[in-house]
Structure formats: C-alpha cells, structure tokens
Amino acid sequence: MSIRNIKSNFLFINKLQCFKYSTSPKSVATVTLNEKNFIADEYTNLTPKIISYLNRNLHLQPNNPLCLVRQRIVKYFYSSFTHGGNPTFSVYENLSPIVTTKQNFDDLLIPEDHPSRAKSDCYYINRNNLLRGHMTAHQSELLRAGLDNFLMIGDVYRRDEIDSSHFPVFHQVDAVRSQLKEQLFENHRGLNIFEPDFDPMHPSDYKNSIDDPTKQSCHTLEAAKLMETQLKNHLIGLVQALFGEDIKHRWVDAYFPFTHPSWELEIFYDNNWMEVLGCGIVRNEILANAGPNNTIAYAFGLGLERLTMALYKIPDIRLMWSTDSGFLSQFHDKGIDEKITYKPVSVYPQCVNDLSFWLPPSLTIDTFMCNDFYDLVRDVGGDIIEQVKLKDKFIHPKNKKHSLCFSIVYRHLERTLTQAEVNEVHKEIEKAAVNSFGVVIR
Ligand code: DAH
C-alpha cells in the first residue's frame, strides 16, 4: 500500500464520525479500542465498520451456528483425550483479538518480508499492534504460561476480497498438543525425541534446519513420524466426528513458517475438494523460546465458517452475522449433534451496479490496492454488499490513463432493495472513492 493510500484512508476514517479517532492537545491521533488508547501512525488502517465487529463473539452466542460447531470440536477433544478422568486439553475462547506484531508474527518465526504482514492484508491499529490475523498469535504466550495441550478459539481479521465465502472477520480454532519423551514413546522406552547431537538444554548451539522435507533436523525420524501419524489420525477423527465416518479426505503438503513438516487436510464435499485446516509439527525454536525445551508438539488451525457453512448448507457467510430471528431460530435450542439443514427464509433479488474510474497519475492498475477499495465499499455500503468483482482493467491507448471497472452486487438478506436506494448508496461509494483515492468517475 502506498503512503498516499494510507493518508486517504485516514481522511476517510476521519469523515466517518463513528470512529473514535481523536486529536489530543499535542495533536497525537489516537485510536480507542475496548477502552484502550493506541497512538495512530502510518500503519493504522482499521475502519469503523471493522471496529463494529469487535466483541460480537459469534462463537459464544448460543443461537449462532458457529457456536454449535465450536462445541462439537471442543467435545471431540475433551472426549478423545483424558488423563485421570480429566480432559487433557484446556480451552481459551475469550482471548482479546488485539495483539502485538510480536505475537502475530515474530514469535511464530514469520519473516519480516512475509506477505501475511502486508498492510494490504491486515488490520493494523498501528505499527506494533493489530487485530489478530490468526489464532496462532496466542500460541507462544500460552506455551510460555506453561500449557501443553490447548485450544484457542476466537475471531480473526483479514483484509480480503468480497464474496459469499469471504468476510473480513471470521473465526478459527487453533490448537497445540505437546508430548514429552515418556508420553510419546510410552511403549518404546529406548527411543528419543531429539537426535543425539542436539542438546535440548542449549538449543541455540544447534543450527536446526528444515531442509529435510520429512522432519526438523533436531528431531529423530521416529519422533517426527509418530507425531505425524498421531496428528493425522486425530484430525481425520475430527472431520469424521463432524461429517461422518465416510467422509473422503486427502493430505496435501503445505508450508507454514511456524511448523515443519506442514500439511493441509482437504475433504471431498459437494463434488469439490475443500481445504479445512492447516497443521504441522511445531518448530522447535518456538517451543524452546517459549519454555518447554524437552517436548515435541503438533499444531493445527481451522476456519469455523467454512465448516459451519458446509455442515448446515448455509450459502452466504454474511448470514453468520444476521440478527434476524428467521435465521437464528433455526439453530436455537438445538442439540450440538442434531442434523440441521438451513432453509433460506427467502431469497431477495440482487441489484448489480458497475463503477468505473480513471486512476490518478500516481497509481496504476497494478499498484492500486483493491483491498483498500473493498474496505471502502464495505464501509459505505455495509452488509448489503454481497460481492465486489473486478470486471475490467483498461489503459487508454492515447493518453495512457489507467482505468478500473468493478461490479458491485447489492443484496439485502432480509428484504428487497429498491433500485433507487441502491443507486443512492452507489453514489455515496463513488463520492468516497473520489475523496479517498483521487479517482475520476467515468
Ligand atoms: N494460522 C494458519 C492460518 O491462519 C493455520 C495454521 C496452520 C495454524 C498450521 C496452525 C498450524 O496452528 O500449525 O492460515
């Protein structure tokens, strides 16, 4: 994102007065979130619309389908893993979504130049703080607190495109399962987690590498393979508990900075392979930095919306945020294992309006940040925005001006929109685009 865009986004935020954005006598701009003040800087790109989703905690609302699926996942882990009659896993589902860049990235070995840190992909409060982009952001702090087996469940925030399966706020379940040598090799006492030349007491003396695709160099092959087998069995057990014993699945090799090796699990659903989770063996550097240097751990993260939409046949991700009783009543007072198929209350018609503009000379069709535009559309249009599609890019052959055309699909989930009211919102979006990006409407 260019500085220019940040500035314009700021102006845009300022204009929308619901944002608590104040200027102190020393003229330091601050952002207030959950009663905490943060000093705004050139990273700040939160919008009032995004702030309005904080504290909704859909995963904890009894009538919300996300809450049912959350409970089913927790039940699977509680009942599958016990010691002395108590659940092995502890569950954290009230962790604040306001995190530091250290928690969200550095602690997880995410490189400085990794694309997931980009301002175009995250909601930054300022240079050092952001709304978490994944629940893995809490992994190190919970390990540091001495936990070994835990689930972290909550809302995560990512700047993305707009369509029926993407929303800038969604929910994830993330987990860590750690094992000591005695636990992992309960039945094979002679085996070890670490290679003989690796000293767990001094991990930084050893250059742990991830060059070998099967394991981290500090781990023995037996430990890595046994953990991989357990991880895969436990996660297949989870999707079977959710979708039934016959669910078809496959493993795909993956890369995450915080695990090695890493995989994604896909299930065959609705005639398509659908990715449901990412997982892997936690990088030893993360465990050692956070404390437990004598364990090996696996971790995984899954998106609740995607599973919930598939399980209950919910066609549009925006419905998760509905407060309409026609939607919520379908999930009210239901047992968590009850089979529910969402019945559309009714489908109201869409209105599609196109918006074309010339970019200012400082921007090109390649440097214009579409995510900035999507946030602006969502801020002005609210939840009646169903989809925004980039329809056309064009460079004028003579004057070399660059132009973009977006189709904006409007649909209210609970009533019919009139063309006249859509036109009014559309005009507001045009005006905001002119003010924020300096474009000229065609
Ligand atoms: N944090 C990853 C994401 O949001 C998902 C993930 C992958 C979580 C691997 C993990 C993991 O804990 O081990 O895409």
Residues whose N, C-alpha, C, O or C-beta is under 5 A from the ligand:
A	BS01	DAH	G133 H134 T136 D174 A175 F256 T259 G278 C279 G280 A299 F300 G301
